[in-house]
């Protein structure tokens, strides 16, 4: 009941999302620290580079780890991810931040700096959302059982 249709996909997207979030946040912090030390740098560009490094690193991590996990382990992890409200809320906030940052960005390439700052801001807003009792979910995480429940 409530199993994700493609648990491997859920796991892959989860890990890549987390490493992209971490890269964007670490890049933002490193850029701010570099600026505080007196160098004239774009903090948003540092966040973008962090995200750029984080995304493929996450993909490599999934491939490396999944080779040692049986299919039941992947299905179990996918199930737990789909049903983790906190995780889903953080991912939705991060995606929302990405979209706002992308829309607000006026610099090439393709607004990546703004998007990376948005990812970091979305992830950083999670503790506030949690304290306020906000729960969000992304449509691709809905299972056939959760869709049926919402229709009734």
NORTA-V65921 format. One record per helix or strand. SS is the DSSP state (~ for helix, > for strand). FROM is the first residue (numbers start at 1). TO is the last residue. Records with the same first field share a line. If there is no record, write none. Layout:
SS: FROM-TO ; FROM-TO
This chain:
~: 7-36 ; 43-66 ; 71-82 ; 85-104 ; 112-124 ; 126-131 ; 139-141 ; 144-151
